[in-house]
Amino acid sequence: MTSTPDDSTAALPGRPPIVDLTTWQAARDELLVREKAHTHEGDALAAARRRLPMLEIDGTVEVVGPDGPVPFLDLFQGREELVVYQHMWYDGAPHQGQCEGCTMMVWHLKDAVYLSARGVSFAVLTSGPWQEVAAYVEFMGYTQPWYSVRGVAAPVGGDMGHLACFLRDGDRVFLTYSTTGRGNEPANGSFGLLDLTPYGRGEAWEDNPEGRHAIGQACWYWRSDADGNATWGPTSRPVPQWTRPGATPVETLGRHGAHS
């Protein structure tokens, strides 16, 4: 037996209406039809991606990692496929001054064991100088491979903030796909889970029920203070950095160098 709570709670601004189980299930089933259609369209898009043409690139171009310069071909680690995230970089900035959006994305890609199990390698590329990059990687505790592509032409170098996929055929290397902006979201599991909740991501651009306002600042996931409050202030850091040993409030956003 189910019971309906006091109707007064249903009047709270922006809250979902309170209904009985039968009504809730009917509404859920109606939405499920749309969700399945969305899933099937996503499958169709993935099928179209698998049919895109590819661009041959120079697999001998050198990138710089912990062991010095290596050919881009080495990033495949002997596997046929490679996914890379191209991380933005601010020259000369301290850790808290590096790109917040890229920090969030790469934090969700800390472990690539399931990619590896499918024959796909993963690496992070960035335009920063290796000495700065190495210190940042150590501070963040990243275990996936990072490489500097400073001075390397696109598509290995060039614009950052992208996910890109490559295919290897022996010593030949091909670019098969690249995306940026919201196209990067499949790598971010937190967004997918938040989209299931009644308050969503809490951003101003979302289509919310009447009376419901964004519960946080736009891009709340970028920076916070030591207490977890979203803020773009002089003592804030990218959110994941507060989990790192020794992270403290700072007095600068650290963006004194040019964006590379």
C-alpha positions as CSV (number, residue, x, y, z in Angstrom):
1,M,0.0,0.0,0.0
2,T,1.3,3.5,-0.9
3,S,0.3,6.7,0.6
4,T,0.6,10.3,-0.6
5,P,2.4,12.7,1.7
6,D,0.8,16.0,2.8
7,D,0.0,18.0,-0.4
8,S,1.7,21.0,1.1
9,T,5.0,19.6,0.1
10,A,3.9,19.5,-3.5
11,A,3.6,23.2,-3.6
12,L,7.4,23.8,-3.0
13,P,8.6,25.9,-6.0
14,G,10.2,23.8,-8.7
15,R,9.7,20.4,-7.0
16,P,8.3,17.5,-9.0
17,P,4.6,16.9,-8.2
18,I,3.8,14.1,-5.7
19,V,1.6,11.3,-7.2
20,D,0.7,7.7,-6.5
21,L,2.6,4.8,-7.8
22,T,0.3,4.1,-10.8
23,T,0.6,7.7,-12.0
24,W,4.3,7.8,-11.5
25,Q,4.8,4.5,-13.4
26,A,2.7,5.7,-16.3
27,A,4.7,8.9,-16.6
28,R,8.0,6.9,-16.3
29,D,6.8,4.5,-19.0
30,E,5.9,7.4,-21.3
31,L,9.4,9.0,-21.0
32,L,11.0,5.6,-21.5
33,V,9.7,5.5,-25.1
34,R,11.6,8.8,-25.8
35,E,14.7,7.5,-24.0
36,K,14.8,4.4,-26.1
37,A,14.4,6.5,-29.3
38,H,17.3,8.6,-28.0
39,T,19.4,5.5,-27.4
40,H,18.7,4.2,-30.9
41,E,19.6,7.5,-32.5
42,G,22.9,7.4,-30.5
43,D,23.5,4.0,-31.9
44,A,22.9,5.3,-35.4
45,L,25.3,8.2,-34.9
46,A,28.0,5.7,-33.6
47,A,27.4,3.6,-36.7
48,A,27.9,6.7,-38.9
49,R,31.2,7.5,-37.0
50,R,32.5,4.0,-37.8
51,R,31.9,4.8,-41.5
52,L,33.7,8.1,-41.5
53,P,36.7,8.4,-43.9
54,M,40.1,8.7,-42.2
55,L,43.1,11.0,-42.7
56,E,46.7,9.6,-42.8
57,I,49.1,11.4,-40.6
58,D,52.8,11.2,-39.9
59,G,53.3,8.6,-37.1
60,T,57.0,9.4,-36.8
61,V,56.3,12.9,-35.5
62,E,57.9,13.2,-32.1
63,V,56.1,14.0,-28.8
64,V,57.8,14.4,-25.5
65,G,57.1,12.2,-22.5
66,P,58.8,11.1,-19.3
67,D,61.5,9.3,-21.3
68,G,62.1,12.2,-23.7
69,P,61.0,12.4,-27.3
70,V,59.2,9.4,-28.8
71,P,57.3,8.9,-32.1
72,F,53.6,9.4,-31.9
73,L,53.3,5.7,-33.1
74,D,54.6,4.6,-29.6
75,L,51.4,6.0,-28.0
76,F,49.5,3.0,-29.4
77,Q,51.6,0.7,-27.1
78,G,51.3,-2.0,-29.8
79,R,47.5,-1.8,-30.0
80,E,45.5,-0.9,-33.1
81,E,43.5,2.0,-31.8
82,L,44.3,5.1,-29.7
83,V,42.1,7.7,-28.0
84,V,43.7,10.9,-26.8
85,Y,42.5,13.9,-24.9
86,Q,44.1,17.2,-25.9
87,H,44.5,19.2,-22.7
88,M,44.8,23.0,-22.8
89,W,47.8,24.6,-21.1
90,Y,48.7,28.0,-19.7
91,D,52.4,28.6,-19.7
92,G,54.0,29.5,-16.4
93,A,50.8,29.1,-14.5
94,P,50.8,27.2,-11.1
95,H,48.7,24.0,-10.9
96,Q,45.5,25.9,-9.8
97,G,45.8,28.1,-12.9
98,Q,45.5,25.3,-15.5
99,C,42.4,24.7,-17.5
100,E,39.4,23.9,-15.3
101,G,37.3,22.2,-18.0
102,C,40.2,20.0,-19.1
103,T,41.0,19.2,-15.5
104,M,37.4,18.0,-15.0
105,M,37.5,15.9,-18.2
106,V,40.8,14.2,-17.6
107,W,39.9,13.5,-13.9
108,H,37.2,11.2,-15.3
109,L,39.7,9.4,-17.4
110,K,42.1,8.4,-14.7
111,D,41.9,4.7,-15.5
112,A,41.7,3.2,-19.0
113,V,41.7,-0.5,-18.2
114,Y,38.4,-1.1,-20.1
115,L,39.8,0.7,-23.2
116,S,42.9,-1.4,-23.0
117,A,40.8,-4.6,-22.7
118,R,39.2,-3.7,-26.0
119,G,42.5,-3.1,-27.7
120,V,42.4,0.7,-27.4
121,S,45.2,2.8,-25.8
122,F,44.7,6.2,-24.1
123,A,47.0,9.2,-23.7
124,V,46.7,12.9,-22.8
125,L,48.4,15.4,-25.1
126,T,49.1,19.0,-24.1
127,S,50.8,22.0,-25.6
128,G,52.7,22.8,-22.4
129,P,56.5,22.4,-21.9
130,W,57.3,19.0,-20.6
131,Q,59.0,20.3,-17.4
132,E,55.8,22.1,-16.3
133,V,53.6,19.2,-17.5
134,A,55.5,16.6,-15.5
135,A,55.2,18.5,-12.3
136,Y,51.4,19.0,-12.8
137,V,50.9,15.3,-13.6
138,E,52.8,14.3,-10.4
139,F,50.7,16.8,-8.3
140,M,47.4,15.5,-9.7
141,G,48.3,11.9,-9.2
142,Y,47.6,10.9,-12.8
143,T,48.7,7.5,-13.9
144,Q,47.7,7.6,-17.6
145,P,50.5,8.6,-20.0
146,W,50.9,12.3,-20.8
147,Y,52.9,13.9,-23.6
148,S,53.8,17.4,-24.6
149,V,53.0,18.2,-28.3
150,R,54.6,21.7,-28.2
151,G,55.5,22.7,-31.7
152,V,53.7,19.8,-33.3
153,A,51.3,20.5,-36.1
154,A,47.6,19.5,-36.0
155,P,46.0,17.1,-35.7
156,V,48.5,15.7,-33.1
157,G,49.2,19.2,-31.9
158,G,47.2,22.3,-32.8
159,D,44.0,23.3,-30.9
160,M,43.5,21.7,-27.5
161,G,40.3,20.7,-25.7
162,H,39.5,17.9,-28.0
163,L,39.0,14.1,-27.9
164,A,40.5,12.4,-30.9
165,C,40.7,8.8,-32.2
166,F,43.4,7.2,-34.2
167,L,43.9,3.9,-36.0
168,R,47.2,2.1,-36.7
169,D,47.9,-0.2,-39.6
170,G,51.5,-1.3,-39.1
171,D,53.6,1.8,-39.1
172,R,50.8,3.9,-40.8
173,V,48.7,6.1,-38.6
174,F,45.2,7.6,-39.4
175,L,43.0,10.2,-37.7
176,T,39.5,8.7,-37.6
177,Y,37.5,11.1,-35.4
178,S,37.8,14.4,-33.4
179,T,35.3,16.3,-31.3
180,T,35.3,19.2,-28.8
181,G,32.9,21.3,-26.7
182,R,29.9,19.2,-25.6
183,G,31.1,16.5,-27.9
184,N,33.6,15.6,-25.1
185,E,30.8,14.8,-22.6
186,P,30.7,11.0,-23.2
187,A,34.0,10.8,-21.3
188,N,32.4,12.5,-18.3
189,G,30.3,10.1,-16.3
190,S,29.3,12.7,-13.7
191,F,27.2,14.7,-16.3
192,G,25.4,11.6,-17.3
193,L,24.4,10.8,-13.7
194,L,23.4,14.4,-12.9
195,D,21.2,14.4,-16.0
196,L,19.2,11.6,-14.3
197,T,18.5,13.7,-11.2
198,P,15.5,16.1,-10.6
199,Y,17.9,19.1,-10.2
200,G,20.1,18.2,-13.1
201,R,23.4,19.9,-13.6
202,G,22.3,23.1,-11.9
203,E,23.3,25.3,-14.8
204,A,21.4,28.3,-16.1
205,W,21.1,27.0,-19.6
206,E,19.1,24.0,-18.7
207,D,15.3,23.8,-19.4
208,N,13.9,23.5,-15.8
209,P,10.3,23.4,-14.5
210,E,8.7,26.7,-13.7
211,G,9.9,28.0,-10.3
212,R,13.1,26.0,-10.3
213,H,16.3,27.9,-10.5
214,A,19.8,26.8,-11.1
215,I,21.2,25.5,-7.8
216,G,24.7,26.5,-8.6
217,Q,26.7,28.9,-10.7
218,A,27.1,28.1,-14.3
219,C,30.2,25.9,-14.6
220,W,30.1,25.2,-10.8
221,Y,32.2,22.2,-11.5
222,W,35.2,24.2,-12.6
223,R,36.4,25.9,-9.5
224,S,35.6,26.0,-5.7
225,D,37.1,27.3,-2.5
226,A,38.4,25.1,0.3
227,D,34.9,24.6,1.6
228,G,33.5,23.3,-1.7
229,N,31.7,26.5,-2.6
230,A,31.7,27.3,-6.3
231,T,33.6,30.5,-6.9
232,W,35.8,32.1,-9.4
233,G,38.0,33.9,-6.9
234,P,41.6,34.4,-6.1
235,T,41.6,31.6,-3.5
236,S,39.8,29.0,-5.6
237,R,41.1,25.9,-7.4
238,P,39.8,23.4,-10.0
239,V,37.5,21.2,-7.9
240,P,39.5,17.9,-8.1
241,Q,42.6,19.6,-6.9
242,W,41.3,19.9,-3.3
243,T,41.7,16.1,-3.0
244,R,45.4,16.4,-3.6
245,P,47.8,16.4,-0.7
246,G,49.0,19.9,0.3
247,A,46.4,21.8,-1.8
248,T,45.6,25.1,0.0
249,P,43.9,28.3,-0.9
250,V,46.0,30.5,-3.1
251,E,46.1,34.2,-3.9
252,T,46.1,34.0,-7.7
253,L,44.4,32.3,-10.6
254,G,47.9,31.9,-12.0
255,R,47.1,32.9,-15.6
256,H,50.1,35.2,-16.2
257,G,51.5,33.3,-19.2
258,A,50.1,33.2,-22.7
259,H,47.7,30.4,-23.6
260,S,49.5,27.9,-25.7
